Amino acid sequence: MKENWSERLHLGSQHPIKIHLIGVAGSGMSGIAGLLLNLGHTVSGSDKSDTKETERLIKLGLNFYGAHSPEQVSDVELVIYSSAVKPGNVVYDKAIEMGIPMLRRADALVAIMATKKSIIVAGTHGKTTTSSLAAKVLRAGEGKPSHYVGAEVPILGTNAFWDSEGDYFIAEGDESDGTLVSYDPEYAILLNVEEDHLDHYKNGIEEIRSVFSEYLDKCRKKIIYCSHDLEARTLCCGRKNVISYGFEESDNIRGVIKEVRDGSTDFDVYDGAKLLGLVTLGIPGKHNVLNALAVIALATELEVDFSAISNAMAEFRGARRRFDVLYKSSNYSVIDDYGHHPTEIKATIETAKQLNPERLICVFQPHRYSRTKMMLEKFSSAFSGVDKLFVTDVYAAGEELIDGADANAVVRSVIKKDGVDARELTCFDRAHHIIGTEIRPGDNILILGAGNIHEVGSILARDLEVLDKLRRELDDPVTECRIYEPMRRHTTLKVGGPAQYWIEPITIESFSKSLRFFDQLNVPVRVVGRGSNLLICDGGIAGAVIRPSGGEFSEVSVSGDLITAGVGARFKKLSNIAKKNEITGFEWMEGIPGNVGGGLRMNAGAMGVETFDQVVSVKFLDSEGRLHEKSSEELKAKYRNVPELKNNYAVSAVFKGGKGNLKEIEKLTQDSMVKRKASQPIAASAGCIFKNPDHIPAGKLIEEIGMKGFNVGAARVSEVHGNFIINEGGATAEDVLSLIDEVKKRALEKCGVKLETEVQIIGEQQIAY
Ligand SMILES: Cc1cc2nc3c(=O)[nH]c(=O)nc-3n(C[C@H](O)[C@H](O)[C@H](O)COP(=O)(O)OP(=O)(O)OC[C@H]3O[C@@H](n4cnc5c(N)ncnc54)[C@H](O)[C@@H]3O)c2cc1C
């Protein structure tokens, strides 16, 4: 019934009918919906989620359902379904039960094209680029073609378009499910033939050849084929009415590459012995020159003027995800490509290498377990020449896991075959964090895969662009600026996810400029010291983390009994300098593992003294980077908290001590150290986790409720001091937070005490960006 329907149905001339599309959100099905709406039909569609395409189609009149439900087809006259929709789908089953005529996507396309002369672009690789280029060129030749291509092509406007005036309809012919044989092309383009979609073609290349052969048999006028591809040549060369294209003298349409540039290629075009002229193709890569020659052969056959052809080729910009330059600067390029077959990967890598990056970093997401398994051998040599390869988990596309066909298998085979520096990325959501910490200026990052790996590329592109802008703004090569800095490296507890942007200014000027920069971008900022009072969550910190350290910030100078210290100076250094100058009052600082900045913000203290007992004044920057100075009184310090320094950032402070004597100072310092050593654990920690309740020290309370030694994962309540949680190695913030919750719960249950945390808990528990 299905085949009969597509044969007699001319959706391009038929009176309007009611049509429902199951799985309408994908790029192929949304194109069909767009064409049907253009033709005046009443169109509804269902899918699990909406996309940018469905949003656009709703404006054109699509009645979209965000879930599948049987009543959606109660009054429709035709149902079209995507190849991903199978029996068991409730709408599909209902349509069968009601006897509604049903068409596969390819058959629907045949029915739409039936009133036009069709030009089908087929082949294993390059269909989308070639069909879009053909649409662009024939449009420039004023042929008013309609088109249907399998991806978003900004230069064409939409992926599917109906022009009632033109004679021709250009479509990408999908070979993946054998429906290629449904078409009766006026012109059949054959780009290349290779093993792929082996889940469908159980008998391998023989079965694939026979589908392409049947497609060619049905061609009514001319077959245009690539002589450069052995399989295509073998399938076509014995036939009549063929036009060959390639780089050989014997080709009917021949290209001679003249110049390869970043993002474009110049080549001469010959029709037999006659030079037609020079073409500048607006997309890079030798493989794209071949695709362009296919279009030139077609356009020449349709008598499009050569100047119109070459103008359109120069203007052409590729389809989304086809060597799509997401970001480019003198430091980095991020290029996104749909390539997922080993041959496509090789061609794309070759093109990327022509851009001469210092290093080529590849990020590959294998597509489907079945393909990964069957092509493992080919994948092993596909990445030859890349400097670093990251492989994410396989994008399943609905398939069940197949043993031995995972990211690890790809990584092992690539290392074994080519010795490429390859690494598996086990957590997709964190992939960009790991890649981001390993890239450096001069890198070209190539994102490859047909699934959702482009999301990783987009995030990297966005954040590298901000990083580049910041570096330009600072114009200070000494200030370290990075993305995705792991915060566990900067906390004494040694836990914490990454900071989106990490900046280590060594001058007040660069600190101020950084603040202004992020303020203008509306990016949140957090300033840190040595991280000795911080518990940073595993999801990391969205926004900028600034750590003023070194340079001006570590300077400490003495004038009489006044000490001026930069916020990057350690408390220990301040205490030592005070001692050397026989200034008393700073002995208690010796054992506090923080910086002056953190000490000021926290009003840190010990031995009955606190930071603001010694502070005379503080210089600080506001959130827009302006410098201010306030006296200690104006700042109104509280217990372990100086609220005014929450959104203002200290850069230096003047402290005042008393006239002391070296021996006494040494003794006080020594006493403080001995006391600390005896009462505090020597392990990774964030100091006291809880504030002391009114009537009892938190450590004592925790000991009394029997929680000393209690652990969650590698986070443990210290046996030495009940108010310390130590990281025994490899603890996560989640472990520490669970342990904190447990202690709080038991303190409340057993003693009715509500413990409050002293350690600052910041960042996001889930991945923050
Ligand atoms: C073993 C151990 C013992 C400890 N003993 C004590 C103790 O006896 N007494 C005590 O009070 N604390 C103690 N602490 C906690 C901690 O050392 C102090 O709070 C210290 O002052 C924090 O300084 P930091 O540089 O590590 O700041 P961080 O932990 O990096 O930051 C703390 C806070 O200050 C903010 N901050 C940092 N720099 C600036 C700046 N320039 N401007 C504005 N805000 C800023 C941060 O955003 C954060 O909110 C101890 C910690 C450990 C690990």
The ligand as an SDF file (V2000), in Angstrom:
LIG
                    3D

 53 58  0  0  0  0  0  0  0  0999 V2000
   44.2350   24.0630   59.0450 C   0  0  0  0  0  0  0  0  0  0  0  0
   43.4380   25.2940   59.0790 C   0  0  0  0  0  0  0  0  0  0  0  0
   43.4110   26.0840   60.2230 C   0  0  0  0  0  0  0  0  0  0  0  0
   42.6590   27.2480   60.2650 C   0  0  0  0  0  0  0  0  0  0  0  0
   42.6410   27.9850   61.3990 N   0  0  0  0  0  0  0  0  0  0  0  0
   41.9250   29.1190   61.4570 C   0  0  0  0  0  0  0  0  0  0  0  0
   41.9120   29.9250   62.6430 C   0  0  0  0  0  0  0  0  0  0  0  0
   42.5380   29.6200   63.6160 O   0  0  0  0  0  0  0  0  0  0  0  0
   41.1570   31.0480   62.6290 N   0  0  0  0  0  0  0  0  0  0  0  0
   40.4450   31.4360   61.5290 C   0  0  0  0  0  0  0  0  0  0  0  0
   39.7890   32.4740   61.5860 O   0  0  0  0  0  0  0  0  0  0  0  0
   40.4430   30.6950   60.4000 N   0  0  0  0  0  0  0  0  0  0  0  0
   41.1600   29.5580   60.3250 C   0  0  0  0  0  0  0  0  0  0  0  0
   41.1540   28.8040   59.1740 N   0  0  0  0  0  0  0  0  0  0  0  0
   40.3370   29.2400   58.0500 C   0  0  0  0  0  0  0  0  0  0  0  0
   41.0720   30.1140   57.0100 C   0  0  0  0  0  0  0  0  0  0  0  0
   42.4310   29.8370   56.9850 O   0  0  0  0  0  0  0  0  0  0  0  0
   40.8420   31.5640   57.1940 C   0  0  0  0  0  0  0  0  0  0  0  0
   39.4890   31.9140   57.1230 O   0  0  0  0  0  0  0  0  0  0  0  0
   41.6340   32.4320   56.1890 C   0  0  0  0  0  0  0  0  0  0  0  0
   41.5900   33.7440   56.5670 O   0  0  0  0  0  0  0  0  0  0  0  0
   41.1090   32.3030   54.7780 C   0  0  0  0  0  0  0  0  0  0  0  0
   42.0340   32.9060   53.8990 O   0  0  0  0  0  0  0  0  0  0  0  0
   42.1970   32.4200   52.4000 P   0  0  0  0  0  0  0  0  0  0  0  0
   43.2250   33.2760   51.7500 O   0  0  0  0  0  0  0  0  0  0  0  0
   42.4550   30.9810   52.3520 O   0  0  0  0  0  0  0  0  0  0  0  0
   40.7710   32.8040   51.8340 O   0  0  0  0  0  0  0  0  0  0  0  0
   39.8240   31.9290   50.9310 P   0  0  0  0  0  0  0  0  0  0  0  0
   39.4740   30.6930   51.6460 O   0  0  0  0  0  0  0  0  0  0  0  0
   40.3780   31.8160   49.5920 O   0  0  0  0  0  0  0  0  0  0  0  0
   38.5540   32.8690   50.8930 O   0  0  0  0  0  0  0  0  0  0  0  0
   37.7850   33.0780   52.0220 C   0  0  0  0  0  0  0  0  0  0  0  0
   36.7490   34.1550   51.7160 C   0  0  0  0  0  0  0  0  0  0  0  0
   37.4050   35.3800   51.4850 O   0  0  0  0  0  0  0  0  0  0  0  0
   37.0330   35.9200   50.2230 C   0  0  0  0  0  0  0  0  0  0  0  0
   38.2060   36.6390   49.7170 N   0  0  0  0  0  0  0  0  0  0  0  0
   39.4220   36.1560   49.4400 C   0  0  0  0  0  0  0  0  0  0  0  0
   40.2410   37.1340   49.0310 N   0  0  0  0  0  0  0  0  0  0  0  0
   39.5150   38.2750   49.0510 C   0  0  0  0  0  0  0  0  0  0  0  0
   39.7920   39.6320   48.7230 C   0  0  0  0  0  0  0  0  0  0  0  0
   40.9910   40.0130   48.2840 N   0  0  0  0  0  0  0  0  0  0  0  0
   38.8030   40.5280   48.8450 N   0  0  0  0  0  0  0  0  0  0  0  0
   37.5760   40.1720   49.2790 C   0  0  0  0  0  0  0  0  0  0  0  0
   37.2490   38.9060   49.5880 N   0  0  0  0  0  0  0  0  0  0  0  0
   38.2160   37.9650   49.4870 C   0  0  0  0  0  0  0  0  0  0  0  0
   36.6400   34.7420   49.4340 C   0  0  0  0  0  0  0  0  0  0  0  0
   35.7690   35.0780   48.3720 O   0  0  0  0  0  0  0  0  0  0  0  0
   35.9550   33.8970   50.4610 C   0  0  0  0  0  0  0  0  0  0  0  0
   34.6610   34.3660   50.6430 O   0  0  0  0  0  0  0  0  0  0  0  0
   41.9150   27.6360   59.1350 C   0  0  0  0  0  0  0  0  0  0  0  0
   41.9460   26.8630   57.9920 C   0  0  0  0  0  0  0  0  0  0  0  0
   42.7040   25.7010   57.9570 C   0  0  0  0  0  0  0  0  0  0  0  0
   42.7290   24.8850   56.7050 C   0  0  0  0  0  0  0  0  0  0  0  0
  1  2  1  0
  2  3  1  0
  2 52  2  0
  3  4  2  0
  4  5  1  0
  4 50  1  0
  5  6  2  0
  6  7  1  0
  6 13  1  0
  7  8  2  0
  7  9  1  0
  9 10  1  0
 10 11  2  0
 10 12  1  0
 12 13  2  0
 13 14  1  0
 14 15  1  0
 14 50  1  0
 15 16  1  0
 16 17  1  0
 16 18  1  0
 18 19  1  0
 18 20  1  0
 20 21  1  0
 20 22  1  0
 22 23  1  0
 23 24  1  0
 24 25  2  0
 24 26  1  0
 24 27  1  0
 27 28  1  0
 28 29  2  0
 28 30  1  0
 28 31  1  0
 31 32  1  0
 32 33  1  0
 33 34  1  0
 33 48  1  0
 34 35  1  0
 35 36  1  0
 35 46  1  0
 36 37  1  0
 36 45  1  0
 37 38  2  0
 38 39  1  0
 39 40  1  0
 39 45  2  0
 40 41  1  0
 40 42  2  0
 42 43  1  0
 43 44  2  0
 44 45  1  0
 46 47  1  0
 46 48  1  0
 48 49  1  0
 50 51  2  0
 51 52  1  0
 52 53  1  0
M  END
$$$$
